């Protein structure tokens, strides 16, 4: 928007050697410029930091959705112990006719079974749609972060120029108060000498009291503007470089309002994010409809079981037995799952997803209209800003001439005191209007580039060249 090359850099005057040494030894407080303030904001602005964290969190949904399409491998290990005691109560006879006393046995066994299993979803349309939806949402989060990054540039510039504008208004108000204070002292002295009437004193006193209130209000505006900038950069700051009086009044290029609107349709990050929201919602409809489709999964399991134990007891004769067993098993399987009836859940979920997609499309249309309106307003603001600067500059020159003429006429007796005081008030208003128009024009130019998604830190570099 601005061409910084048309403004030559200020020529630095040579500094004597002694003064240079003193400057190196004594730290001087230098005024901070817009680039320095923006760097502070980039590092400390909580809004941008939250947007970046949200963007990163949204990207994690892609990995989580992709994991459902990848093999799931698990290792397991089972260890067990078994204790069995048994007693026989039936009486039996041996070959000699003798009865055998009741017998008992005791068995102690142990087993271990390490294994590994793998499950893989071979086909699931729902998982595929979830992955695509997650990717669309991640792309949308990137656009949101891009928009927030551009918004930080504008917010920083607005807060910076708000401080400058309110500071200038405070200086104007103080100068007006000083002038009226001098006039009041002169009028009082003339009144005491009998050369002025009490009405002149009262009129001047009223104007002076109003100027005092204006200084208080202007100081409050400066303090509020500084606080708004501190909220963005997270630190105190000193003196800021001010905007030069002469700023290049460049018209938008191209000089076609509709061309800027069409460009905003293509590049505005908010609009692009809304489009990705619709895309993600459309994939969510596919996910819901997949509730009626079959799924195919595969599984693999390998287990090695080892068992060992001892058995002691007496049936015919005392005995002792020890055994060990080792078994390996491998299972490979396919599972086809066909949904038949879910109580209407899948159908309701599909309808819900469709409604949500419709809502996203309506929100997209609303965003599109807001972007178009914002672009048109920004374009018109730049065009009207040029005219306002020219008009307020001419009004300021006229107001200053009117003050000089009114003072001369008042001293000559052809103008009243009220005429002179009124001209001074008009001068103050003209100064404020011209200052506001200059600062607002620079901001409007930034906003126009923001609406078409073209604003970058390089734009701040261009504006920074206009500071002194």
C-alpha positions as CSV (number, residue, x, y, z in Angstrom):
1,X,0.0,0.0,0.0
2,X,2.8,2.4,0.8
3,X,6.1,3.1,-1.1
4,X,8.7,3.9,1.5
5,X,11.3,4.8,-1.1
6,X,9.6,8.1,-1.9
7,X,10.5,9.3,1.6
8,X,14.3,9.9,1.9
9,X,16.0,8.9,5.1
10,X,17.0,11.7,7.4
11,X,20.6,12.6,7.0
12,X,22.6,12.1,10.2
13,X,24.8,14.9,11.2
14,X,28.3,14.2,12.2
15,X,28.9,13.9,16.0
16,X,32.0,15.2,17.6
17,X,34.4,12.6,18.9
18,X,34.0,13.6,22.5
19,X,30.2,13.5,22.3
20,X,30.4,10.1,20.6
21,X,32.4,8.7,23.4
22,X,30.0,10.1,25.9
23,X,27.1,8.6,24.0
24,X,28.8,5.2,24.1
25,X,29.5,5.4,27.8
26,X,26.0,6.7,28.7
27,X,23.0,4.6,27.8
28,X,20.3,6.7,26.1
29,X,16.7,5.9,26.1
30,X,15.7,5.6,22.5
31,X,12.2,5.7,21.2
32,X,10.8,2.3,20.2
33,X,9.4,1.8,16.7
34,X,6.6,-0.3,15.3
35,X,8.8,-3.3,14.4
36,X,10.2,-3.5,17.9
37,X,6.7,-3.4,19.4
38,X,5.5,-6.1,17.0
39,X,8.4,-8.4,17.9
40,X,7.4,-8.0,21.5
41,X,3.8,-8.8,20.6
42,X,4.8,-11.8,18.5
43,X,6.5,-13.3,21.5
44,X,4.0,-12.4,24.3
45,X,0.5,-12.0,22.8
46,X,-1.7,-14.6,24.6
47,X,-4.3,-14.6,21.9
48,X,-1.8,-15.8,19.2
49,X,-0.2,-18.2,21.6
50,X,-3.6,-19.8,22.3
51,X,-4.3,-20.0,18.6
52,X,-1.0,-21.8,18.0
53,X,-1.7,-24.3,20.8
54,X,-5.2,-25.0,19.4
55,X,-3.7,-25.5,15.9
56,X,-1.2,-28.0,17.2
57,X,-3.8,-29.8,19.2
58,X,-6.1,-30.1,16.1
59,X,-3.2,-31.6,14.1
60,X,-2.9,-34.4,16.7
61,X,-6.4,-35.5,15.6
62,X,-4.9,-36.6,12.3
63,X,-2.5,-39.0,14.0
64,X,-5.2,-40.3,16.2
65,X,-7.5,-40.9,13.3
66,X,-4.7,-42.6,11.3
67,X,-3.9,-44.9,14.1
68,X,-7.3,-46.7,13.6
69,X,-6.1,-47.8,10.2
70,X,-2.7,-49.1,11.4
71,X,-2.0,-52.5,13.1
72,X,-2.6,-52.7,16.8
73,X,0.1,-54.9,18.4
74,X,-0.1,-56.0,22.0
75,X,2.1,-58.3,24.2
76,X,0.7,-60.2,27.1
77,X,1.9,-62.6,29.8
78,X,-0.1,-64.8,32.0
79,X,1.2,-66.6,35.1
80,X,-0.8,-68.9,37.3
81,X,-0.6,-71.4,40.2
82,X,-3.1,-74.2,40.9
83,X,-3.6,-76.2,44.1
84,X,-5.8,-79.4,44.1
85,X,-6.3,-81.8,47.0
86,X,-8.5,-84.9,46.7
87,X,-9.6,-87.7,49.1
88,X,-11.1,-91.0,48.2
89,X,-13.7,-92.3,50.7
90,X,-14.8,-95.5,49.0
91,X,-13.4,-98.8,50.5
92,X,-11.9,-101.3,48.2
93,X,-10.4,-104.8,48.7
94,X,-7.1,-106.0,47.4
95,X,-6.5,-109.5,45.9
96,X,-6.0,-110.9,49.4
97,X,-9.4,-109.6,50.6
98,X,-7.9,-106.8,52.7
99,X,-9.6,-103.4,52.8
100,X,-7.6,-100.5,51.6
101,X,-7.9,-97.4,53.7
102,X,-9.2,-94.2,52.1
103,X,-6.5,-92.5,50.0
104,X,-5.7,-88.8,49.3
105,X,-3.8,-86.9,46.6
106,X,-2.4,-83.4,46.5
107,X,-1.5,-81.6,43.3
108,X,0.4,-78.4,42.8
109,X,0.8,-76.9,39.4
110,X,2.1,-73.7,37.8
111,X,1.7,-72.3,34.3
112,X,3.0,-69.3,32.3
113,X,1.7,-68.1,28.9
114,X,3.6,-65.3,27.1
115,X,2.0,-64.2,23.9
116,X,1.8,-61.5,21.2
117,X,-1.3,-60.4,19.3
118,X,-1.9,-58.1,16.3
119,X,-5.2,-56.7,15.1
120,X,-5.6,-54.7,11.9
121,X,-8.6,-53.1,10.4
122,X,-8.5,-54.1,6.7
123,X,-11.5,-52.1,5.7
124,X,-13.5,-49.5,7.6
125,X,-15.1,-46.7,5.6
126,X,-15.9,-44.9,8.8
127,X,-12.2,-44.8,9.8
128,X,-11.2,-43.5,6.4
129,X,-13.8,-40.7,6.6
130,X,-12.6,-39.8,10.1
131,X,-9.0,-39.4,8.8
132,X,-10.1,-37.2,5.9
133,X,-12.3,-35.1,8.3
134,X,-9.3,-34.7,10.7
135,X,-7.1,-33.6,7.9
136,X,-9.6,-31.0,6.8
137,X,-10.0,-29.7,10.3
138,X,-6.2,-29.5,10.6
139,X,-6.0,-27.4,7.4
140,X,-8.7,-25.2,8.8
141,X,-6.8,-24.7,12.0
142,X,-3.8,-23.6,9.9
143,X,-6.0,-21.0,8.2
144,X,-7.3,-19.8,11.6
145,X,-3.8,-19.4,12.9
146,X,-2.8,-17.6,9.7
147,X,-5.7,-15.2,10.2
148,X,-4.8,-14.7,13.9
149,X,-1.2,-13.9,12.9
150,X,-2.4,-11.3,10.4
151,X,-4.8,-10.0,13.0
152,X,-1.9,-9.5,15.5
153,X,-0.2,-7.3,12.9
154,X,-3.3,-5.1,12.7
155,X,-4.0,-5.2,16.5
156,X,-0.5,-4.2,17.2
157,X,-0.5,-1.3,14.7
158,X,-3.9,-0.1,15.9
159,X,-2.7,-0.1,19.6
160,X,0.5,1.6,18.6
161,X,-1.2,4.4,16.5
162,X,-3.8,4.7,19.2
163,X,-1.1,5.7,21.6
164,X,0.4,8.1,19.1
165,X,-3.0,9.7,18.3
166,X,-4.1,10.1,21.8
167,X,-0.7,11.5,22.8
168,X,-0.9,14.1,20.0
169,X,-4.4,15.1,21.2
170,X,-3.0,15.5,24.7
171,X,-0.3,17.8,23.4
172,X,-2.8,19.8,21.5
173,X,-5.0,20.1,24.6
174,X,-2.1,21.2,26.7
175,X,-1.1,23.8,24.2
176,X,-4.6,25.1,24.1
177,X,-4.7,25.2,27.9
178,X,-1.5,27.1,28.0
179,X,-2.7,29.6,25.4
180,X,-6.0,30.1,27.3
181,X,-4.2,30.5,30.6
182,X,-2.0,33.3,29.1
183,X,-5.1,34.9,27.7
184,X,-6.9,34.7,31.1
185,X,-4.0,36.3,32.9
186,X,-3.9,39.1,30.4
187,X,-7.7,39.7,30.5
188,X,-7.6,39.7,34.4
189,X,-4.8,42.3,34.3
190,X,-6.7,44.5,31.8
191,X,-9.8,44.1,33.9
192,X,-8.0,45.3,37.0
193,X,-6.7,48.2,35.0
194,X,-10.3,49.0,34.0
195,X,-9.8,48.3,30.3
196,X,-12.0,45.2,30.1
197,X,-15.4,44.2,31.5
198,X,-16.1,41.3,33.8
199,X,-17.9,39.5,31.0
200,X,-14.5,39.1,29.2
201,X,-13.0,37.6,32.3
202,X,-15.9,35.2,32.7
203,X,-15.8,34.1,29.1
204,X,-12.1,33.5,29.2
205,X,-12.3,31.7,32.5
206,X,-15.0,29.3,31.1
207,X,-12.9,28.5,28.1
208,X,-9.9,27.9,30.3
209,X,-11.8,25.6,32.7
210,X,-13.0,23.6,29.7
211,X,-9.4,23.3,28.5
212,X,-8.4,21.9,31.8
213,X,-11.1,19.2,31.6
214,X,-10.0,18.4,28.1
215,X,-6.4,17.8,29.3
216,X,-7.7,15.5,32.0
217,X,-9.8,13.6,29.5
218,X,-7.0,13.4,27.0
219,X,-4.5,12.1,29.6
220,X,-7.0,9.4,30.5
221,X,-7.2,8.4,26.8
222,X,-3.4,8.2,26.7
223,X,-3.3,6.0,29.7
224,X,-6.0,3.7,28.4
225,X,-4.3,3.4,25.0
226,X,-1.0,2.5,26.7
227,X,-2.8,-0.2,28.7
228,X,-4.2,-1.7,25.5
229,X,-0.8,-1.9,24.0
230,X,0.7,-3.4,27.1
231,X,-2.0,-6.2,27.0
232,X,-0.7,-7.2,23.6
233,X,3.1,-7.0,24.2
234,X,3.1,-8.0,27.9
235,X,5.5,-5.4,29.0
236,X,6.0,-1.7,29.7
237,X,7.3,0.5,27.0
238,X,8.8,4.0,26.8
239,X,8.6,6.6,24.2
240,X,7.3,5.6,20.8
241,X,8.4,6.9,17.4
242,X,5.7,9.2,15.9
243,X,4.2,9.3,12.5
244,X,5.5,11.9,10.1
245,X,3.2,14.7,9.2
246,X,3.5,14.0,5.4
247,X,2.3,10.4,4.6
248,X,2.0,9.1,1.0
249,X,-1.6,9.1,0.0
250,X,-1.5,6.0,-2.3
251,X,-4.7,4.7,-3.6
252,X,-5.5,1.0,-3.5
253,X,-4.0,-1.0,-6.4
254,X,-6.0,-2.2,-8.3
255,X,-8.3,0.8,-8.1
256,X,-11.4,-1.5,-8.4
257,X,-13.5,-2.3,-5.4
258,X,-14.9,-5.5,-6.8
259,X,-11.4,-6.7,-7.7
260,X,-10.5,-6.5,-4.0
261,X,-13.7,-8.4,-3.0
262,X,-12.9,-11.2,-5.5
263,X,-9.4,-11.3,-4.1
264,X,-10.8,-11.7,-0.6
265,X,-12.9,-14.6,-1.7
266,X,-9.7,-16.4,-2.8
267,X,-7.3,-15.4,0.0
268,X,-9.1,-14.4,3.2
269,X,-8.0,-16.9,5.9
270,X,-11.3,-16.7,7.8
271,X,-13.2,-17.7,4.6
272,X,-10.7,-20.4,3.9
273,X,-11.1,-21.8,7.4
274,X,-14.9,-21.8,7.0
275,X,-14.5,-23.8,3.8
276,X,-12.4,-26.4,5.5
277,X,-15.1,-26.6,8.3
278,X,-17.7,-27.4,5.6
279,X,-15.3,-30.0,4.1
280,X,-14.7,-31.6,7.5
281,X,-18.5,-31.7,8.2
282,X,-19.0,-33.4,4.8
283,X,-16.6,-36.1,5.7
284,X,-18.4,-36.5,9.0
285,X,-21.5,-37.3,7.1
286,X,-19.6,-40.0,5.3
287,X,-18.5,-41.3,8.7
288,X,-22.0,-41.5,10.0
289,X,-23.3,-43.2,6.8
290,X,-20.5,-45.8,7.2
291,X,-22.4,-47.1,10.2
292,X,-24.5,-49.0,7.7
293,X,-21.5,-50.6,5.9
294,X,-19.6,-53.8,6.8
295,X,-16.1,-53.8,8.3
296,X,-13.3,-56.3,7.8
297,X,-10.6,-56.9,10.3
298,X,-7.7,-59.4,10.6
299,X,-6.1,-60.8,13.7
300,X,-2.9,-62.8,14.6
301,X,-2.1,-64.3,17.9
302,X,0.8,-66.4,19.0
303,X,0.9,-67.9,22.5
304,X,3.3,-70.3,24.2
305,X,2.0,-72.1,27.3
306,X,4.2,-73.9,29.8
307,X,2.7,-75.9,32.7
308,X,4.5,-77.9,35.3
309,X,3.6,-79.5,38.7
310,X,3.8,-82.3,41.2
311,X,1.4,-84.9,42.5
312,X,1.7,-86.9,45.8
313,X,-0.6,-89.3,47.3
314,X,-1.4,-93.0,48.3
315,X,-3.9,-95.2,46.5
316,X,-2.4,-98.7,46.4
317,X,1.1,-97.6,47.5
318,X,2.7,-94.3,48.3
319,X,3.8,-92.5,45.1
320,X,5.3,-89.3,43.7
321,X,4.8,-87.8,40.2
322,X,6.3,-84.7,38.4
323,X,5.2,-83.5,35.0
324,X,5.8,-80.6,32.6
325,X,4.0,-79.6,29.5
326,X,4.9,-77.0,26.8
327,X,2.3,-76.0,24.2
328,X,2.5,-73.4,21.4
329,X,-0.5,-72.1,19.5
330,X,-0.9,-69.7,16.5
331,X,-4.2,-68.2,15.5
332,X,-4.9,-66.2,12.3
333,X,-8.4,-65.0,11.6
334,X,-10.6,-62.6,9.6
335,X,-13.7,-61.0,11.0
336,X,-16.4,-59.6,8.8
337,X,-18.9,-57.5,10.7
338,X,-22.2,-56.6,9.0
339,X,-24.4,-54.1,10.9
340,X,-28.0,-55.3,10.7
341,X,-29.9,-53.2,13.2
342,X,-28.7,-50.7,15.8
343,X,-32.0,-49.4,17.1
344,X,-32.0,-46.5,14.7
345,X,-28.7,-45.0,16.1
346,X,-26.8,-45.0,12.7
347,X,-29.7,-43.3,10.9
348,X,-30.1,-40.7,13.6
349,X,-26.3,-40.1,13.6
350,X,-26.4,-39.6,9.8
351,X,-29.2,-37.1,10.0
352,X,-27.4,-35.2,12.8
353,X,-24.2,-35.0,10.7
354,X,-26.2,-33.7,7.7
355,X,-27.7,-31.0,9.9
356,X,-24.3,-30.0,11.2
357,X,-23.0,-29.8,7.6
358,X,-25.9,-27.6,6.7
359,X,-25.1,-25.4,9.6
360,X,-21.4,-25.2,8.5
361,X,-22.5,-24.2,5.0
362,X,-24.8,-21.5,6.4
363,X,-21.9,-20.2,8.5
364,X,-19.7,-20.2,5.5
365,X,-22.2,-18.0,3.6
366,X,-22.3,-15.7,6.6
367,X,-18.6,-15.4,6.7
368,X,-18.4,-14.8,2.9
369,X,-20.9,-11.9,3.2
370,X,-19.0,-10.4,6.2
371,X,-15.7,-10.7,4.4
372,X,-17.2,-9.0,1.3
373,X,-18.7,-6.2,3.3
374,X,-15.5,-5.7,5.3
375,X,-13.4,-5.6,2.2
376,X,-15.7,-3.0,0.6
377,X,-15.8,-0.9,3.7
378,X,-12.0,-1.1,4.0
379,X,-11.6,0.0,0.4
380,X,-13.9,2.9,0.8
381,X,-12.2,3.9,4.0
382,X,-8.9,4.2,2.2
383,X,-10.4,6.2,-0.6
384,X,-12.3,8.5,1.8
385,X,-9.3,8.7,4.1
386,X,-7.3,10.4,1.3
387,X,-10.0,13.0,1.0
388,X,-10.2,13.4,4.7
389,X,-6.5,14.0,5.1
390,X,-6.6,16.6,2.3
391,X,-9.7,18.3,3.8
392,X,-8.5,18.3,7.4
393,X,-5.1,19.6,6.4
394,X,-6.7,22.5,4.5
395,X,-9.0,23.1,7.5
396,X,-6.0,23.2,9.8
397,X,-4.3,25.8,7.7
398,X,-7.5,27.8,7.6
399,X,-8.0,27.5,11.4
400,X,-4.5,28.7,12.1
401,X,-5.0,31.7,9.8
402,X,-8.3,32.4,11.5
403,X,-6.6,32.4,14.9
404,X,-3.9,34.8,13.8
405,X,-6.5,37.1,12.2
406,X,-8.8,37.0,15.2
407,X,-6.0,37.9,17.5
408,X,-4.9,40.8,15.4
409,X,-8.5,42.0,15.0
410,X,-9.2,41.7,18.7
411,X,-6.2,43.8,19.5
412,X,-7.3,46.3,16.9
413,X,-10.8,46.3,18.4
414,X,-12.7,45.0,15.4
415,X,-13.3,41.5,16.9
416,X,-14.7,40.5,20.2
417,X,-13.0,38.3,22.8
418,X,-15.5,35.6,22.1
419,X,-14.5,35.6,18.4
420,X,-10.9,35.0,19.3
421,X,-11.6,32.3,21.8
422,X,-13.9,30.5,19.3
423,X,-11.2,30.6,16.7
424,X,-8.8,28.9,19.2
425,X,-11.3,26.2,19.9
426,X,-11.7,25.6,16.1
427,X,-8.0,25.3,15.8
428,X,-7.9,22.6,18.5
429,X,-10.6,20.7,16.7
430,X,-8.8,21.0,13.4
431,X,-5.6,19.7,14.9
432,X,-7.3,16.7,16.4
433,X,-9.2,15.9,13.2
434,X,-6.0,16.1,11.1
435,X,-4.1,13.9,13.5
436,X,-6.9,11.3,13.6
437,X,-7.2,11.3,9.8
438,X,-3.5,10.7,9.3
439,X,-3.3,7.8,11.7
440,X,-6.5,6.2,10.6
441,X,-5.5,6.3,7.0
442,X,-2.5,4.1,7.7
443,X,-4.6,1.7,9.7
444,X,-7.3,1.5,7.0
445,X,-4.6,0.6,4.5
446,X,-3.5,-2.3,6.7
447,X,-7.1,-3.5,7.2
448,X,-7.7,-3.6,3.5
449,X,-4.7,-5.9,3.0
450,X,-5.9,-8.0,6.0
451,X,-9.3,-8.5,4.4
452,X,-7.7,-10.1,1.3
453,X,-5.2,-12.1,3.4
454,X,-2.2,-10.3,2.0
455,X,-0.9,-8.5,5.1
456,X,2.7,-9.5,6.3
457,X,5.3,-8.1,8.6
458,X,6.8,-6.5,5.5
459,X,3.8,-4.1,5.6
460,X,4.9,-3.0,9.0
461,X,8.4,-2.4,7.7
462,X,6.9,0.0,5.1
463,X,4.9,1.9,7.8
464,X,7.9,1.9,10.1
465,X,9.8,3.9,7.5
466,X,7.2,6.7,8.0
467,X,8.0,7.0,11.7
468,X,10.4,9.5,13.2
